[in-house]
């Protein structure tokens, strides 16, 4: 976006369009004794939140503290679960 100041001192903001979000690529999921590590690619400036469910249809719940700020590198988020089956999804937002 951009700000414009006119001669009368009025300040205007014109919203710019954000580029489309690029989906993160899951690069690895490992599980050792219920400690799950979910690794994925990130995009600079994008926020990531990990969600889990015990059924693929949901309901989906956020994994407490499992957030990341994209910096263009591969990152990992962690979850501890003793569920026999757990599904994960990664939400990305600006």
C-alpha positions in Angstrom: 0.0 0.0 0.0 0.9 3.6 -0.1 0.2 6.8 1.9 -0.5 10.1 0.1 -0.5 13.6 1.8 -2.3 16.3 -0.2 -1.7 20.1 0.0 -4.4 20.5 2.6 -2.7 18.1 5.0 -5.1 15.2 4.4 -3.4 11.8 4.7 -4.8 9.0 2.5 -3.9 5.3 2.4 -4.4 3.2 -0.7 -4.3 -0.5 0.0 -2.0 -2.6 -2.2 -2.6 -6.2 -3.1 -0.5 -8.8 -1.3 1.1 -11.4 -3.5 -0.7 -14.8 -3.4 0.4 -17.1 -0.7 2.7 -19.9 -1.8 1.8 -23.2 -0.1 4.4 -24.6 2.2 5.9 -27.9 1.2 6.1 -30.5 3.9 9.6 -31.9 3.8 9.6 -34.4 6.6 7.4 -35.7 9.5 9.1 -37.8 12.2 7.7 -39.3 15.3 9.6 -40.7 18.2 7.8 -41.7 21.4 4.9 -39.4 20.6 7.2 -36.4 20.0 6.3 -35.3 16.4 8.4 -33.0 14.3 6.8 -31.5 11.2 9.3 -29.8 8.8 8.3 -27.5 6.0 9.5 -24.8 3.6 8.7 -21.1 4.5 8.2 -17.9 2.6 9.6 -14.6 3.9 7.0 -12.6 5.8 4.4 -15.4 6.1 3.1 -16.7 9.4 2.6 -20.4 10.0 0.3 -22.2 12.5 0.2 -26.0 13.0 -3.2 -27.7 13.5 -4.0 -31.2 14.5 -7.0 -33.6 14.4 -7.5 -37.2 15.3 -9.8 -37.6 12.2 -9.0 -36.3 8.8 -12.4 -34.5 8.7 -11.6 -32.6 11.9 -12.3 -30.9 14.1 -9.0 -29.1 13.7 -7.4 -27.6 16.8 -4.2 -25.4 16.9 -1.1 -27.0 18.4 -0.3 -24.8 21.4 2.9 -22.7 20.7 3.4 -24.3 17.3 3.8 -21.1 15.2 6.6 -19.9 13.0 7.5 -16.7 11.1 8.6 -17.5 7.6 12.1 -16.4 6.6 12.7 -18.4 3.4 14.3 -21.4 5.1 13.1 -24.8 6.1 11.7 -24.8 9.6 10.1 -27.3 12.0 7.2 -27.2 14.4 6.7 -29.7 17.2 3.8 -31.6 18.9 3.6 -34.2 21.6 0.7 -36.6 21.1 0.0 -40.1 22.4 -3.0 -40.5 20.0 -2.6 -43.7 17.9 -3.5 -41.6 14.7 -3.0 -37.9 14.3 -3.4 -35.6 11.3 -1.7 -32.3 10.8 -2.3 -29.3 8.6 -0.3 -26.1 8.3 -2.1 -22.7 7.9 -0.2 -19.8 6.3 -1.3 -16.2 6.6 0.2 -12.7 6.2 
